[in-house]
Amino acid sequence: PPCLATFPYDWSRANLSDIAAVGDKVYIADGDTLRTVTFTSGEPFTLFSALPGFTLPSSVALADGFAYVGAQPMGLAVVDLRGSHPHVVSSYYTPKVRIAPDISGVAVNAGYVVLAGGDAGFHVFGRTDPAAPTYLNPRTVLGGVARAIVADGDTFVGAGGNILYRIQPATLSATTATVGVTDIVAIATDGSRLYVAGQGGLQIVSWPVGGSVTPLGQYNVAGT
């Protein structure tokens, strides 16, 4: 397992909020920048590079050699990871996120990027050009409180409060469902089930496209 003592990074100054991995590299949104860590046989953790130029990265998702970073106050930054020197290739000031910068999640699939913008709702970008996504809903904000987002096939599932949002990016529409945990902070999927974490613990549900939510299990954690 990795040994933190060998990682040349001052953890006491970090504000780690999200992590994504591909191949032998891990990408960390740490509140100051996007940091790249590579695993090698001789040293489990090695600081590979740090990317300045934008502030308060809070979330990161990877696809096709690019990192899509939810960063306050700009909204979305796109980092090209394909060469030896990762660099920001585009960034977007989404209007409502810029006013209320509370970005808490980003997710990506083959055609879209969706940003969870806190009280500003969900923001959809088309990914026809992976290096330069197109902001698709400057006038329409999907959903209410947006605290988490995950890609789920051709759709995305977002969450906030005790509500799930099934987002159809092609039509900029969303349907909603409620779950048994509140103040949702994270959501994940294995392709058939959704794992929703929030106040009260973890709930597992099934929510097929066009169907209703079916609870599959809940794990309550006292005091959380």
C-alpha positions as CSV (number, residue, x, y, z in Angstrom):
1,P,0.0,0.0,0.0
2,P,1.1,3.6,-0.5
3,C,3.2,5.1,2.3
4,L,2.4,8.7,3.0
5,A,5.8,9.3,4.6
6,T,7.4,9.1,1.2
7,F,5.2,11.6,-0.5
8,P,7.0,14.9,-0.8
9,Y,4.0,17.1,-0.1
10,D,3.0,19.2,2.9
11,W,-0.3,17.6,3.9
12,S,-0.9,20.1,6.7
13,R,-1.4,22.8,4.1
14,A,-3.6,20.8,1.8
15,N,-7.4,21.1,1.4
16,L,-8.0,17.8,-0.4
17,S,-11.5,17.6,-1.8
18,D,-11.5,15.2,-4.7
19,I,-9.3,12.5,-6.4
20,A,-9.3,10.7,-9.8
21,A,-7.0,8.1,-11.2
22,V,-6.0,6.7,-14.6
23,G,-3.1,4.3,-15.3
24,D,-0.2,5.0,-12.9
25,K,-1.3,8.5,-12.1
26,V,-3.6,10.1,-9.5
27,Y,-5.0,13.6,-9.9
28,I,-5.8,15.5,-6.7
29,A,-8.0,18.7,-6.4
30,D,-6.5,20.1,-3.3
31,G,-8.1,23.6,-2.9
32,D,-5.0,25.3,-4.3
33,T,-4.4,23.6,-7.6
34,L,-4.6,20.3,-9.4
35,R,-1.7,18.1,-8.4
36,T,-0.5,15.0,-10.3
37,V,1.0,12.1,-8.5
38,T,2.6,9.1,-10.2
39,F,3.2,5.7,-8.8
40,T,6.6,4.1,-9.4
41,S,8.2,1.0,-8.1
42,G,10.9,2.8,-6.3
43,E,8.8,5.5,-4.6
44,P,5.1,5.0,-4.2
45,F,4.3,8.7,-4.2
46,T,6.1,11.2,-6.3
47,L,5.0,14.8,-6.9
48,F,4.8,15.0,-10.7
49,S,3.5,18.5,-11.3
50,A,1.3,21.3,-9.9
51,L,-0.9,23.4,-12.1
52,P,-1.2,27.1,-11.2
53,G,-3.5,29.5,-13.0
54,F,-6.9,28.9,-11.3
55,T,-8.1,28.9,-7.7
56,L,-9.9,26.6,-5.4
57,P,-10.2,23.4,-7.4
58,S,-12.9,21.3,-5.7
59,S,-13.5,18.4,-8.0
60,V,-11.9,16.5,-10.9
61,A,-13.0,14.0,-13.6
62,L,-10.9,12.3,-16.3
63,A,-11.6,11.4,-19.9
64,D,-9.7,11.1,-23.2
65,G,-6.5,12.5,-21.8
66,F,-8.1,15.6,-20.2
67,A,-9.0,16.5,-16.6
68,Y,-12.2,18.4,-16.1
69,V,-11.8,20.5,-13.0
70,G,-14.6,22.2,-11.0
71,A,-12.8,25.3,-9.9
72,Q,-14.1,28.4,-8.0
73,P,-14.9,31.0,-9.2
74,M,-14.5,30.2,-12.8
75,G,-16.8,27.1,-13.0
76,L,-14.9,24.7,-15.2
77,A,-11.3,24.4,-16.2
78,V,-10.0,21.8,-18.8
79,V,-6.5,20.5,-18.3
80,D,-4.6,18.7,-21.2
81,L,-2.8,15.7,-19.6
82,R,-1.5,14.1,-22.8
83,G,1.9,15.6,-22.9
84,S,4.8,15.7,-20.3
85,H,3.6,19.1,-19.1
86,P,-0.1,19.3,-18.2
87,H,-1.6,22.7,-18.9
88,V,-5.0,24.4,-18.8
89,V,-6.4,24.7,-22.3
90,S,-9.8,26.3,-21.6
91,S,-11.9,27.6,-18.8
92,Y,-15.5,28.8,-18.4
93,Y,-17.2,31.4,-16.1
94,T,-20.6,29.9,-15.7
95,P,-22.8,32.9,-14.8
96,K,-24.6,31.6,-11.7
97,V,-21.6,29.7,-10.4
98,R,-19.5,32.9,-10.7
99,I,-22.1,34.7,-8.5
100,A,-22.4,31.8,-6.0
101,P,-19.2,29.8,-6.2
102,D,-20.0,26.7,-4.3
103,I,-18.8,24.0,-6.8
104,S,-18.9,20.6,-5.3
105,G,-18.7,18.1,-8.2
106,V,-18.0,17.4,-11.8
107,A,-18.7,14.3,-13.9
108,V,-18.0,13.4,-17.5
109,N,-19.2,10.8,-20.1
110,A,-18.6,10.4,-23.8
111,G,-20.6,13.4,-24.9
112,Y,-21.0,15.8,-21.9
113,V,-19.6,17.3,-18.7
114,V,-21.9,18.2,-15.9
115,L,-20.9,20.5,-13.1
116,A,-22.6,20.6,-9.7
117,G,-22.7,24.2,-8.7
118,G,-24.0,24.2,-5.2
119,D,-27.0,26.5,-4.8
120,A,-26.6,27.4,-8.5
121,G,-27.8,24.0,-9.6
122,F,-26.3,21.8,-12.4
123,H,-24.5,23.1,-15.5
124,V,-24.2,21.1,-18.7
125,F,-21.3,21.3,-21.2
126,G,-21.2,19.5,-24.6
127,R,-18.0,17.7,-25.2
128,T,-17.9,17.5,-29.0
129,D,-14.4,18.9,-28.7
130,P,-12.9,17.4,-25.5
131,A,-10.5,20.3,-25.2
132,A,-13.1,23.0,-25.5
133,P,-16.5,22.0,-24.1
134,T,-19.5,24.1,-25.0
135,Y,-21.7,25.5,-22.2
136,L,-25.2,24.4,-23.1
137,N,-27.5,25.9,-20.4
138,P,-26.6,29.5,-19.7
139,R,-30.2,30.4,-19.2
140,T,-31.6,27.2,-17.6
141,V,-30.3,25.8,-14.4
142,L,-31.2,22.2,-13.8
143,G,-32.2,21.2,-10.3
144,G,-32.0,23.0,-7.0
145,V,-29.2,22.4,-4.5
146,A,-26.4,20.5,-6.4
147,R,-23.9,18.8,-4.0
148,A,-22.8,15.7,-6.0
149,I,-22.9,14.4,-9.6
150,V,-22.0,11.1,-11.2
151,A,-22.2,9.9,-14.9
152,D,-24.6,7.0,-15.3
153,G,-24.5,5.8,-18.9
154,D,-26.0,8.4,-21.3
155,T,-27.4,10.3,-18.3
156,F,-26.1,11.8,-15.1
157,V,-27.4,11.5,-11.6
158,G,-27.0,14.5,-9.3
159,A,-27.9,15.0,-5.7
160,G,-28.6,17.6,-3.1
161,G,-30.6,17.6,0.2
162,N,-32.5,14.3,0.0
163,I,-33.2,14.6,-3.7
164,L,-31.7,12.8,-6.7
165,Y,-31.8,14.4,-10.2
166,R,-31.7,12.2,-13.3
167,I,-30.3,14.6,-15.8
168,Q,-30.8,14.1,-19.6
169,P,-28.0,16.3,-21.0
170,A,-29.2,16.0,-24.6
171,T,-32.5,17.7,-23.7
172,L,-31.4,19.8,-20.7
173,S,-34.1,18.2,-18.6
174,A,-34.2,16.4,-15.3
175,T,-36.5,14.2,-13.3
176,T,-36.3,13.9,-9.5
177,A,-36.7,11.3,-6.8
178,T,-36.2,11.3,-3.0
179,V,-34.0,9.0,-0.9
180,G,-33.8,8.2,2.8
181,V,-30.6,10.1,3.6
182,T,-30.4,13.9,3.8
183,D,-27.7,16.5,3.2
184,I,-26.2,14.3,0.4
185,V,-22.5,14.9,0.0
186,A,-21.5,12.1,-2.4
187,I,-22.9,9.7,-5.0
188,A,-21.4,6.8,-6.9
189,T,-22.7,4.0,-9.3
190,D,-21.6,0.6,-10.4
191,G,-23.8,0.7,-13.5
192,S,-26.9,-0.9,-11.9
193,R,-27.0,0.6,-8.4
194,L,-26.5,4.1,-6.9
195,Y,-24.7,4.6,-3.6
196,V,-25.8,7.8,-1.9
197,A,-23.9,9.1,1.2
198,G,-25.2,11.8,3.5
199,Q,-26.6,12.7,6.9
200,G,-27.5,9.3,8.5
201,G,-25.1,7.1,6.5
202,L,-25.3,5.3,3.1
203,Q,-28.3,4.3,1.1
204,I,-28.1,1.9,-1.9
205,V,-30.9,2.3,-4.5
206,S,-31.9,1.2,-8.0
207,W,-33.1,3.9,-10.3
208,P,-33.4,2.8,-13.9
209,V,-34.0,5.4,-16.6
210,G,-37.7,6.0,-16.9
211,G,-38.4,4.0,-13.7
212,S,-38.8,4.7,-10.0
213,V,-36.4,4.5,-7.1
214,T,-36.2,1.2,-5.3
215,P,-34.3,1.1,-2.0
216,L,-31.9,-1.8,-1.8
217,G,-30.3,-1.2,1.6
218,Q,-29.3,1.4,4.1
219,Y,-26.4,1.7,6.5
220,N,-27.0,4.1,9.3
221,V,-23.9,5.6,11.1
222,A,-24.6,7.0,14.5
223,G,-23.7,10.7,14.8
224,T,-23.0,11.3,11.2
